[in-house]
Amino acid sequence: MRKAIENIKGRSGTVSFDPNIRKEMLNIPEMSQAFEYILDYTDIFLPSDGELDYFGLNPERNEQVLVDKLLKRGVKHVVIKRGPRGASYFSANETHHVAGFSVPVVDPTGAGDCFGATFVSLFLNGATPREALRWANASGSLAISQRGPMEGTSTQAEISAFLAAQHP
């Protein structure tokens, strides 16, 4: 992991970090150290709202306080996944909140990964934060409507069609 981060940063690349914390990991001291190390080099941080407490170091559990700490730490973009409630984007200069889509839940496995991959891909290719959030929400929504972790991945055309159907 350290070598990969060094290589990416050495080439002026972008490090995105989706912590994907599982409760079994919380009692492993090395995991906490690894997360802290990765955060030191993270450009785009993509936690779920449920994962924020782990990174809080913040007894008030105030989301804005935590986001401000992350931005001051050097994270350039914080993207909070909120499941059916949508997602939020924070940077030093911008804040955006985008609502989720109402879809039947078949299997949530892989939805966060689809969200993250869509957001990062679009954002790094020039999409605005708001547009990247909207597409990422659509990608996650399509993912939960299929059974299985890989079956819910969508093409750009499928996401575009889904979004078009939301706004006839």
SEZADREN-5182 format. One line per 8 residues: for each residue x, y, z negated of N, C-alpha, C. Coordinates in steps of 0.1 Angstrom, whole numbers, plus 5000, padded with zeros to 4 digits. Example, Ala and Ser with C-alpha at 12.3 -4.5 7.8 and 13.67 -1.06 7.14 Angstrom:
% SEZADREN-5182
5132 4943 4922 5123 4955 4922 5132 4967 4922 ~ 5128 4978 4929 5137 4989 4929 5129 5000 4921
//
This chain:
% SEZADREN-5182
5008 4988 5000 5000 5000 5000 5009 5012 5000 ~ 5019 5013 4991 5028 5025 4991 5035 5027 5004 ~ 5039 5016 5010 5046 5017 5023 5037 5022 5034 ~ 5025 5017 5034 5015 5022 5044 5012 5037 5042 ~ 5010 5041 5030 5008 5056 5027 5020 5064 5031 ~ 5032 5059 5028 5044 5067 5032 5045 5068 5047 ~ 5042 5057 5054 5042 5057 5069 5032 5067 5075 ~ 5020 5066 5069 5009 5075 5074 5013 5090 5072
5017 5093 5059 5020 5107 5056 5033 5111 5063 ~ 5042 5102 5065 5054 5106 5073 5052 5109 5087 ~ 5040 5105 5092 5037 5108 5106 5026 5119 5107 ~ 5024 5126 5096 5014 5136 5094 5000 5131 5096 ~ 4998 5118 5092 4985 5112 5093 4975 5115 5082 ~ 4963 5111 5083 4953 5113 5073 4950 5100 5065 ~ 4950 5102 5052 4947 5090 5043 4932 5092 5038 ~ 4924 5082 5042 4910 5082 5036 4910 5071 5026
4902 5073 5015 4901 5063 5004 4887 5062 5000 ~ 4882 5049 5002 4869 5045 4997 4872 5035 4986 ~ 4870 5039 4973 4875 5031 4962 4868 5017 4961 ~ 4856 5016 4965 4849 5003 4964 4851 4996 4951 ~ 4849 5003 4940 4852 4998 4927 4841 4987 4923 ~ 4846 4976 4917 4838 4966 4912 4840 4965 4897 ~ 4830 4962 4889 4832 4963 4874 4843 4953 4870 ~ 4845 4942 4877 4856 4933 4873 4870 4940 4873
4871 4950 4881 4884 4957 4883 4887 4967 4872 ~ 4877 4971 4865 4878 4982 4855 4887 4979 4844 ~ 4889 4967 4840 4898 4963 4829 4912 4959 4833 ~ 4915 4962 4845 4929 4958 4850 4937 4971 4850 ~ 4946 4973 4841 4954 4986 4841 4961 4989 4854 ~ 4966 4979 4861 4972 4982 4874 4963 4988 4884 ~ 4950 4985 4883 4941 4990 4893 4939 5005 4890 ~ 4938 5009 4878 4937 5024 4875 4950 5031 4880
4962 5025 4878 4974 5031 4882 4974 5032 4898 ~ 4970 5022 4904 4969 5022 4919 4960 5032 4924 ~ 4948 5033 4918 4938 5044 4922 4944 5058 4920 ~ 4951 5060 4909 4957 5073 4907 4968 5076 4917 ~ 4976 5066 4920 4986 5068 4931 4979 5072 4944 ~ 4969 5064 4948 4963 5066 4961 4957 5080 4961 ~ 4950 5084 4950 4944 5097 4950 4954 5108 4952 ~ 4966 5106 4948 4977 5117 4949 4979 5119 4964
4976 5110 4973 4979 5111 4987 4966 5112 4996 ~ 4955 5112 4990 4942 5111 4997 4938 5124 5003 ~ 4935 5124 5016 4929 5136 5023 4914 5135 5022 ~ 4908 5124 5025 4893 5122 5025 4890 5111 5015 ~ 4883 5115 5005 4879 5106 4994 4864 5103 4996 ~ 4860 5090 4996 4846 5086 4999 4840 5077 4988 ~ 4839 5082 4976 4833 5074 4966 4817 5074 4967 ~ 4811 5064 4961 4797 5064 4959 4794 5073 4947
4782 5077 4945 4779 5085 4933 4781 5077 4920 ~ 4779 5064 4921 4781 5055 4910 4796 5053 4906 ~ 4805 5056 4915 4819 5054 4913 4826 5067 4907 ~ 4818 5078 4907 4824 5091 4903 4828 5090 4888 ~ 4821 5084 4880 4824 5084 4865 4838 5078 4863 ~ 4841 5068 4871 4854 5062 4869 4866 5072 4871 ~ 4864 5081 4880 4874 5091 4883 4872 5104 4876 ~ 4862 5104 4867 4858 5117 4861 4868 5123 4852
4874 5116 4843 4882 5121 4832 4875 5134 4827 ~ 4862 5132 4826 4853 5144 4824 4841 5139 4816 ~ 4842 5142 4803 4831 5137 4794 4817 5143 4797 ~ 4817 5154 4804 4803 5160 4807 4797 5152 4818 ~ 4804 5145 4826 4799 5138 4838 4792 5147 4847 ~ 4798 5159 4849 4793 5169 4858 4800 5167 4871 ~ 4792 5164 4881 4797 5161 4895 4805 5173 4900 ~ 4800 5185 4899 4807 5196 4905 4821 5198 4898
4822 5196 4885 4834 5197 4878 4844 5187 4883 ~ 4839 5175 4885 4848 5164 4890 4853 5167 4905 ~ 4843 5172 4913 4847 5175 4927 4858 5186 4927 ~ 4856 5196 4918 4865 5207 4918 4879 5202 4913 ~ 4879 5192 4904 4892 5186 4899 4899 5179 4911 ~ 4891 5171 4918 4897 5164 4930 4902 5173 4940 ~ 4895 5184 4943 4900 5194 4953 4913 5201 4948 ~ 4913 5204 4935 4925 5211 4930 4937 5201 4930
4934 5188 4929 4944 5178 4929 4951 5176 4942 ~ 4944 5181 4953 4949 5180 4966 4941 5172 4976 ~ 4930 5166 4971 4921 5159 4980 4914 5170 4989 ~ 4914 5169 5002 4909 5180 5010 4894 5179 5013 ~ 4889 5167 5013 4875 5164 5016 4870 5153 5007 ~ 4859 5157 5000 4852 5147 4991 4838 5144 4997 ~ 4836 5132 5000 4823 5127 5006 4817 5117 4997 ~ 4805 5121 4991 4799 5113 4981 4787 5106 4988
4788 5092 4987 4777 5084 4993 4766 5082 4982 ~ 4754 5085 4986 4743 5084 4976 4732 5074 4981 ~ 4735 5065 4989 4726 5055 4993 4714 5061 5000 ~ 4702 5057 4996 4689 5062 5002 4687 5077 5000 ~ 4695 5083 4991 4694 5097 4989 4703 5106 4997 ~ 4710 5099 5007 4719 5106 5016 4733 5107 5012 ~ 4739 5118 5014 4754 5120 5012 4757 5135 5010 ~ 4768 5138 5004 4773 5151 5002 4787 5153 5006
4791 5164 5011 4805 5167 5016 4809 5180 5008 ~ 4821 5179 5003 4827 5191 4996 4841 5193 5001 ~ 4845 5205 5004 4859 5209 5006 4861 5223 4999 ~ 4872 5229 5000 4875 5241 4994 4865 5252 4999 ~ 4861 5251 5011 4853 5262 5018 4839 5258 5021 ~ 4835 5245 5020 4822 5241 5025 4816 5231 5015 ~ 4803 5231 5015 4795 5221 5008 4783 5218 5017 ~ 4780 5205 5019 4768 5201 5027 4762 5189 5020
4749 5189 5020 4741 5178 5015 4731 5173 5026 ~ 4731 5161 5029 4723 5155 5040 4714 5144 5034 ~ 4701 5145 5037 4692 5135 5032 4694 5121 5039 ~ 4690 5111 5032 4691 5097 5038 4679 5095 5047 ~ 4679 5083 5053 4668 5078 5061 4661 5067 5054 ~ 4648 5067 5056 4639 5057 5050 4639 5045 5059 ~ 4645 5034 5055 4645 5021 5063 4643 5010 5054 ~ 4638 4999 5059 4636 4987 5051 4650 4981 5048
4652 4977 5035 4665 4972 5031 4665 4957 5032 ~ 4673 4951 5041 4674 4937 5043 4686 4932 5035 ~ 4698 4939 5037 4710 4935 5030 4719 4947 5029 ~ 4723 4952 5017 4731 4964 5016 4746 4961 5019 ~ 4750 4948 5021 4764 4945 5022 4770 4952 5035 ~ 4780 4959 5033 4787 4966 5044 4782 4980 5047 ~ 4772 4984 5041 4766 4998 5044 4776 5009 5041 ~ 4783 5008 5030 4793 5018 5026 4804 5018 5036
4808 5006 5040 4819 5005 5050 4815 5012 5063 ~ 4803 5009 5068 4798 5015 5080 4798 5030 5079 ~ 4792 5034 5068 4792 5049 5065 4806 5055 5066 ~ 4815 5049 5058 4828 5055 5058 4835 5055 5071 ~ 4835 5044 5078 4841 5043 5091 4835 5053 5101 ~ 4822 5055 5101 4816 5064 5110 4820 5079 5106 ~ 4819 5082 5093 4822 5096 5089 4837 5099 5093 ~ 4846 5091 5089 4860 5094 5092 4863 5095 5107
4858 5085 5115 4860 5085 5129 4855 5098 5136 ~ 4843 5102 5132 4837 5114 5139 4844 5126 5134 ~ 4846 5127 5121 4852 5139 5115 4866 5142 5120 ~ 4874 5131 5121 4888 5132 5126 4888 5135 5141 ~ 4877 5133 5148 4876 5136 5162 4868 5149 5165 ~ 4866 5157 5155 4861 5170 5157 4847 5173 5153 ~ 4840 5163 5148 4826 5166 5144 4826 5175 5132 ~ 4816 5183 5130 4814 5191 5118 4811 5181 5106
4814 5186 5094 4811 5177 5083 4796 5173 5082 ~ 4787 5183 5085 4773 5180 5085 4769 5169 5095 ~ 4774 5171 5107 4771 5161 5118 4777 5147 5115 ~ 4789 5147 5110 4796 5134 5106 4788 5128 5095 ~ 4783 5136 5085 4774 5130 5074 4761 5124 5080 ~ 4755 5131 5089 4742 5126 5095 4744 5113 5102 ~ 4755 5112 5110 4758 5100 5118 4762 5089 5108 ~ 4769 5092 5098 4774 5082 5088 4761 5076 5081
4752 5085 5077 4740 5081 5070 4732 5071 5079 ~ 4731 5075 5092 4724 5066 5102 4731 5053 5103 ~ 4744 5053 5104 4752 5040 5105 4749 5031 5092 ~ 4750 5037 5081 4747 5030 5068 4733 5024 5068 ~ 4723 5033 5073 4709 5028 5074 4707 5017 5083 ~ 4714 5017 5095 4713 5006 5104 4719 4993 5098 ~ 4730 4995 5090 4737 4984 5084 4728 4976 5074 ~ 4720 4984 5066 4712 4977 5056 4700 4970 5062
4697 4973 5075 4685 4967 5081 4688 4954 5088 ~ 4700 4949 5086 4705 4936 5091 4710 4927 5080 ~ 4709 4914 5081 4715 4905 5071 4729 4902 5075 ~ 4738 4904 5065 4752 4900 5067 4761 4913 5068 ~ 4774 4911 5064 4783 4922 5064 4787 4928 5077 ~ 4788 4919 5087 4792 4924 5101 4781 4926 5110 ~ 4769 4920 5108 4758 4921 5117 4752 4935 5118 ~ 4754 4943 5107 4749 4956 5107 4757 4967 5113
4769 4963 5118 4777 4974 5125 4770 4978 5138 ~ 4771 4991 5141 4764 4996 5152 4774 5004 5162 ~ 4770 5004 5174 4777 5012 5184 4773 5026 5183 ~ 4780 5035 5190 4777 5049 5190 4763 5050 5197 ~ 4760 5043 5207 4748 5044 5214 4736 5040 5205 ~ 4738 5029 5197 4727 5025 5188 4725 5035 5177 ~ 4735 5042 5172 4734 5052 5162 4727 5064 5168 ~ 4731 5068 5180 4725 5079 5187 4710 5076 5190
4706 5064 5194 4692 5061 5196 4684 5061 5182 ~ 4690 5057 5172 4684 5057 5159 4681 5072 5155 ~ 4691 5080 5156 4690 5094 5153 4679 5101 5162 ~ 4679 5098 5174 4669 5104 5183 4655 5100 5179 ~ 4653 5087 5174 4640 5083 5170 4636 5090 5157 ~ 4645 5095 5149 4642 5102 5137 4636 5116 5140 ~ 4639 5121 5151 4635 5135 5155 4629 5135 5169 ~ 4617 5130 5170 4611 5129 5184 4609 5142 5191
//
